[in-house]
Amino acid sequence: MNIALQQLSNHLRQQVMNVYYVAGDEPLQKEEAVKAIRQAASNDGFTERVVLDVDKQFDWGLLLAESQSMSLFGDKRLIELRMPQTKPGDKGSKAIVAFMAGCPDDVMLLIVSGKLDKPQLKSKWFKAIDAKGVCIQVWPIDKTQLPGWVTQRMATLKMQPTPDALALLCDRVEGNLLAAEQALEKLFLLNGEGEVDSDAVRDLVADSSRYNVFQLVDTCLNGEASQSVKILDGLQGEGVDSVIIVWALMREIRTLVSMSLAMNEQSLEQVIRSFHVWQKRQNCVKSALSRHKARQWQLFLWQLSELDKMNKGLKAGNIWHELIQLVLKVAGSPLMPAQRPKQAAYSYPI
């Protein structure tokens, strides 16, 4: 069954099915669709989550093994199958068809992939998914749709842009939804609720000598270790909440995990284009992707989930000391060797 992205929220409120397939090349909307499905799964009792990343060496037997294995705690399980490309091959096709034929009620499969083309839509494995579950294809927002999309997103934050501010903002983000979302969140952090005029947008995109979390992220990605620590120290001195810093790093590194996995099948330049990286940020993103492999970015994401627990008082430790360690690792100059989580398959918070 195919549904439009705009129908997903209503669908999830009405029912939760055992198979979902989210496909497309627009990263922000795709990730939000995936998050909505994860949340619905969690609300429906699928509280244990397993992530399987498909690359050229992937063992498709793991998919059937995970679907048939018993949960340690008797919980229903969400299996998230990430396919950067949409060609599972002969073994993958057979494994997916077999899974669809015997999918147990206590297991949900969420497949996330790139854009589907016509041959794939006619394939046996896709037809098996379509017959069993829900398929959501995510399409880019074009230039004519962008003002409406930005206005709607600002309304959720209780911000009202003036016509000039809206036009300027749409022009500055170049149709890049990730850049647009980042700009809106920064606008909200700086200005709060209410009317947003063109001066506020100009201030947002202008160069500033003040430290901010966005500078910290880009400096880390660019491999500037000492400057990253200096900015982090400046943020602490200005009273910036560590919650915001963890949020900004986690948001960026989630995307870098997906991009680094996509590099198993695509060149760096192709990945940069497919993820619509803003022109001004391409150098720092390329530097980061060249410095660390997918497994390392996954480890950084796990470490950030631990820092999130620290922020919430669920784990002891000095959050600022831990952040220094992390930004140095991201920049490529760790003070201590990385420690991997014991259960890598469960390293992602649901």
C-alpha positions as CSV (number, residue, x, y, z in Angstrom):
1,M,0.0,0.0,0.0
2,N,1.4,3.4,-1.0
3,I,0.6,6.5,0.9
4,A,1.8,10.1,0.6
5,L,4.1,11.6,3.2
6,Q,1.4,14.1,4.2
7,Q,-0.9,11.1,5.0
8,L,1.5,9.4,7.3
9,S,0.6,11.1,10.6
10,N,-3.1,10.3,10.2
11,H,-2.3,6.8,9.2
12,L,-0.2,6.2,12.3
13,R,-2.9,7.6,14.5
14,Q,-5.4,5.1,13.1
15,Q,-3.3,1.9,12.8
16,V,0.3,0.6,13.1
17,M,1.3,-2.1,10.6
18,N,4.2,-4.5,10.7
19,V,6.0,-3.3,7.6
20,Y,7.0,0.2,6.5
21,Y,9.2,1.3,3.7
22,V,10.5,4.9,3.5
23,A,12.3,5.8,0.3
24,G,13.7,9.0,-1.2
25,D,16.7,11.3,-1.5
26,E,15.4,14.3,0.6
27,P,17.1,13.7,4.0
28,L,15.1,15.9,6.3
29,Q,11.6,14.7,5.4
30,K,12.8,11.1,5.2
31,E,14.3,11.3,8.7
32,E,11.1,12.9,10.1
33,A,9.0,10.1,8.5
34,V,11.3,7.5,10.1
35,K,11.1,9.2,13.5
36,A,7.3,9.2,13.3
37,I,7.2,5.5,12.5
38,R,9.6,4.7,15.3
39,Q,7.5,6.7,17.8
40,A,4.3,5.0,16.7
41,A,6.1,1.6,17.0
42,S,7.3,2.4,20.5
43,N,3.8,3.5,21.5
44,D,2.4,0.2,20.2
45,G,4.8,-1.8,22.3
46,F,7.8,-2.3,19.9
47,T,10.2,-1.2,22.5
48,E,13.3,-3.2,21.4
49,R,15.1,-1.8,18.3
50,V,17.7,-3.5,16.1
51,V,19.5,-1.6,13.3
52,L,20.9,-3.4,10.2
53,D,23.1,-1.4,7.8
54,V,23.2,-2.9,4.3
55,D,26.5,-2.6,2.4
56,K,28.3,-4.8,-0.1
57,Q,29.4,-7.3,2.5
58,F,26.0,-7.4,4.3
59,D,24.9,-10.9,5.3
60,W,21.2,-11.1,4.4
61,G,20.8,-14.1,6.7
62,L,20.9,-11.6,9.6
63,L,17.4,-10.2,8.6
64,L,15.7,-13.6,8.9
65,A,17.8,-14.5,12.0
66,E,16.8,-11.2,13.8
67,S,13.1,-11.8,12.9
68,Q,13.1,-15.2,14.4
69,S,15.3,-14.7,17.5
70,M,13.6,-14.3,20.9
71,S,13.7,-10.9,22.7
72,L,15.8,-10.9,25.9
73,F,12.9,-9.1,27.7
74,G,9.9,-10.5,25.8
75,D,9.3,-7.2,24.1
76,K,8.1,-6.7,20.6
77,R,11.0,-5.8,18.3
78,L,11.5,-3.1,15.6
79,I,14.1,-4.1,12.9
80,E,15.4,-1.1,11.0
81,L,16.9,-2.1,7.7
82,R,18.9,0.8,6.2
83,M,19.7,0.4,2.5
84,P,21.6,3.5,1.1
85,Q,21.0,2.0,-2.4
86,T,17.8,0.4,-3.5
87,K,19.2,-2.7,-5.2
88,P,19.3,-5.5,-2.6
89,G,20.6,-8.0,-5.2
90,D,19.5,-11.6,-5.6
91,K,20.2,-12.7,-2.0
92,G,18.6,-9.5,-0.6
93,S,15.5,-9.9,-2.8
94,K,15.0,-13.5,-1.6
95,A,15.6,-12.5,2.0
96,I,13.0,-9.7,1.8
97,V,10.4,-11.9,0.1
98,A,11.0,-14.6,2.7
99,F,10.6,-12.1,5.6
100,M,7.3,-10.9,4.1
101,A,6.0,-14.4,3.9
102,G,6.6,-15.2,7.5
103,C,6.8,-11.9,9.4
104,P,5.7,-12.6,13.0
105,D,3.2,-10.3,14.8
106,D,5.8,-9.3,17.4
107,V,8.2,-7.9,14.8
108,M,8.0,-4.7,12.8
109,L,10.3,-4.1,9.8
110,L,11.2,-0.5,8.9
111,I,13.2,-0.3,5.6
112,V,14.9,3.0,4.8
113,S,16.4,3.5,1.3
114,G,17.2,6.0,-1.4
115,K,14.8,6.9,-4.2
116,L,13.0,4.1,-6.0
117,D,13.0,3.9,-9.8
118,K,10.6,2.1,-12.2
119,P,12.5,-1.3,-12.4
120,Q,12.6,-1.5,-8.6
121,L,8.8,-0.7,-8.3
122,K,8.2,-3.7,-10.6
123,S,10.6,-6.0,-8.7
124,K,9.4,-9.1,-6.8
125,W,10.9,-7.9,-3.5
126,F,9.1,-4.5,-3.7
127,K,5.8,-6.0,-4.6
128,A,6.1,-8.3,-1.6
129,I,6.6,-5.2,0.6
130,D,3.8,-3.3,-1.0
131,A,1.4,-6.2,-0.5
132,K,2.3,-6.6,3.2
133,G,3.0,-3.1,4.4
134,V,3.0,0.6,3.8
135,C,5.4,2.4,1.3
136,I,6.1,6.1,1.6
137,Q,8.1,7.8,-1.1
138,V,9.6,11.1,-0.1
139,W,9.9,13.8,-2.8
140,P,12.0,17.1,-2.7
141,I,10.3,20.4,-2.0
142,D,10.8,22.6,-5.2
143,K,11.4,26.3,-5.2
144,T,7.7,27.2,-5.6
145,Q,6.7,25.0,-2.7
146,L,9.4,26.2,-0.3
147,P,7.7,29.4,1.0
148,G,4.7,27.5,2.0
149,W,6.8,24.8,3.7
150,V,8.9,27.4,5.6
151,T,5.8,29.3,6.7
152,Q,4.2,26.1,8.0
153,R,7.4,25.1,9.9
154,M,7.6,28.6,11.4
155,A,4.0,28.4,12.5
156,T,4.8,25.3,14.5
157,L,7.4,27.4,16.4
158,K,4.8,30.2,16.7
159,M,6.9,32.5,14.5
160,Q,5.3,34.7,11.8
161,P,7.6,35.9,9.0
162,T,7.1,39.2,7.2
163,P,6.9,38.8,3.4
164,D,10.4,40.3,3.0
165,A,11.8,38.0,5.7
166,L,10.2,34.9,4.1
167,A,11.6,35.8,0.6
168,L,15.1,36.5,2.0
169,L,15.1,33.3,4.1
170,C,14.0,31.1,1.1
171,D,16.7,32.7,-1.1
172,R,19.4,32.1,1.5
173,V,18.7,28.4,2.1
174,E,18.8,27.6,-1.6
175,G,16.0,25.1,-1.5
176,N,17.9,23.0,1.0
177,L,15.5,21.7,3.7
178,L,18.2,20.7,6.1
179,A,19.7,24.2,5.9
180,A,16.2,25.8,6.2
181,E,15.4,23.7,9.3
182,Q,18.7,24.7,10.9
183,A,18.1,28.4,10.1
184,L,14.6,28.2,11.6
185,E,15.8,26.6,14.8
186,K,18.5,29.2,15.1
187,L,16.0,32.0,14.5
188,F,13.9,30.6,17.2
189,L,16.8,30.3,19.6
190,L,17.9,33.9,18.9
191,N,14.5,35.6,18.7
192,G,11.8,33.4,20.2
193,E,8.1,33.5,19.3
194,G,6.4,36.3,17.4
195,E,7.0,38.2,14.2
196,V,10.3,37.7,12.3
197,D,11.4,40.6,10.1
198,S,14.1,40.8,7.4
199,D,16.6,42.3,9.8
200,A,16.4,39.2,12.0
201,V,17.1,37.0,8.9
202,R,20.0,39.2,7.8
203,D,21.5,39.0,11.3
204,L,21.1,35.2,11.2
205,V,23.1,34.8,8.0
206,A,25.6,37.6,8.7
207,D,29.1,36.8,10.0
208,S,29.3,37.2,13.7
209,S,32.2,37.3,16.2
210,R,30.1,35.7,18.9
211,Y,30.4,32.0,19.4
212,N,27.4,29.8,18.7
213,V,26.7,26.1,18.5
214,F,26.6,26.2,14.7
215,Q,30.1,27.5,14.6
216,L,31.2,24.7,17.0
217,V,29.7,22.0,14.8
218,D,31.3,23.3,11.6
219,T,34.7,23.8,13.3
220,C,34.7,20.3,14.6
221,L,33.8,18.9,11.2
222,N,36.5,20.9,9.6
223,G,39.1,19.2,11.9
224,E,40.1,22.4,13.8
225,A,40.6,20.8,17.2
226,S,42.0,23.7,19.2
227,Q,39.5,26.2,17.8
228,S,36.7,23.7,18.6
229,V,37.8,23.6,22.3
230,K,38.1,27.4,22.3
231,I,34.5,27.8,21.0
232,L,33.2,25.2,23.5
233,D,34.9,27.1,26.3
234,G,33.3,30.4,25.0
235,L,29.8,28.8,24.9
236,Q,30.2,27.6,28.5
237,G,31.4,31.0,29.6
238,E,28.4,32.6,27.9
239,G,26.0,30.3,29.8
240,V,24.8,28.3,26.8
241,D,23.0,25.2,28.1
242,S,24.9,21.9,27.3
243,V,21.5,20.5,26.2
244,I,21.6,22.7,23.1
245,I,25.2,21.7,22.3
246,V,24.4,18.0,22.5
247,W,21.3,18.5,20.4
248,A,23.3,20.3,17.7
249,L,26.0,17.7,17.6
250,M,23.5,14.8,17.6
251,R,21.5,16.3,14.8
252,E,24.6,16.8,12.6
253,I,26.1,13.4,13.3
254,R,22.9,11.5,12.6
255,T,23.1,12.9,9.1
256,L,26.8,12.1,8.8
257,V,26.0,8.5,9.8
258,S,23.6,8.2,6.8
259,M,26.0,10.0,4.5
260,S,29.0,7.8,5.4
261,L,26.9,4.6,4.9
262,A,25.8,6.0,1.5
263,M,29.5,6.2,0.6
264,N,29.6,2.4,0.4
265,E,27.8,2.8,-2.9
266,Q,28.5,6.3,-4.0
267,S,31.4,8.7,-4.3
268,L,31.9,11.5,-1.8
269,E,30.8,14.1,-4.4
270,Q,27.6,12.1,-5.2
271,V,26.7,11.8,-1.6
272,I,27.2,15.6,-1.1
273,R,24.8,16.2,-4.0
274,S,22.2,13.6,-3.0
275,F,22.0,15.0,0.6
276,H,21.8,18.6,-0.8
277,V,24.6,19.9,1.4
278,W,24.5,23.7,1.5
279,Q,27.3,25.2,-0.7
280,K,28.9,27.1,2.2
281,R,29.2,23.9,4.3
282,Q,30.4,21.5,1.7
283,N,34.1,21.8,2.6
284,C,33.7,21.0,6.3
285,V,31.3,18.1,5.6
286,K,33.7,16.7,3.0
287,S,36.6,17.0,5.6
288,A,34.5,15.2,8.2
289,L,33.5,12.3,5.9
290,S,37.0,11.9,4.7
291,R,38.3,11.7,8.3
292,H,35.9,9.1,9.8
293,K,34.2,6.0,8.5
294,A,30.6,5.1,9.2
295,R,31.3,2.9,12.2
296,Q,33.1,5.9,13.9
297,W,30.2,8.2,13.3
298,Q,27.8,5.6,14.8
299,L,30.1,5.5,17.8
300,F,29.9,9.3,18.2
301,L,26.1,9.1,18.0
302,W,26.1,6.5,20.8
303,Q,28.4,8.7,22.9
304,L,26.0,11.6,22.4
305,S,23.1,9.5,23.6
306,E,25.2,8.9,26.8
307,L,25.8,12.7,27.2
308,D,22.0,13.2,26.7
309,K,21.5,10.9,29.7
310,M,24.0,13.0,31.7
311,N,22.1,16.1,30.8
312,K,18.9,14.5,32.1
313,G,20.5,13.4,35.4
314,L,20.4,9.7,34.4
315,K,24.2,9.3,34.4
316,A,26.9,10.8,36.5
317,G,29.8,12.8,35.1
318,N,31.1,16.3,34.1
319,I,29.2,17.1,30.9
320,W,31.6,19.8,29.8
321,H,34.7,17.6,30.2
322,E,32.9,14.9,28.2
323,L,32.0,17.4,25.5
324,I,35.7,18.5,25.2
325,Q,36.7,14.8,24.7
326,L,34.0,14.4,22.0
327,V,34.7,17.5,20.0
328,L,38.4,16.6,19.9
329,K,37.5,13.1,18.6
330,V,35.2,14.5,15.9
331,A,38.0,16.9,14.9
332,G,40.4,14.0,14.7
333,S,42.6,14.8,17.8
334,P,41.3,12.5,20.6
335,L,42.9,12.7,24.0
336,M,41.8,9.1,24.8
337,P,41.1,6.0,22.7
338,A,37.5,5.5,21.7
339,Q,35.4,2.9,23.7
340,R,32.8,1.0,21.8
341,P,29.4,0.1,23.3
342,K,28.9,-3.5,24.3
343,Q,25.9,-3.9,22.1
344,A,26.4,-2.0,18.9
345,A,23.1,-3.2,17.4
346,Y,21.3,-1.3,20.1
347,S,23.4,1.9,20.0
348,Y,20.6,4.1,18.7
349,P,18.0,5.6,21.0
350,I,14.5,5.0,19.7
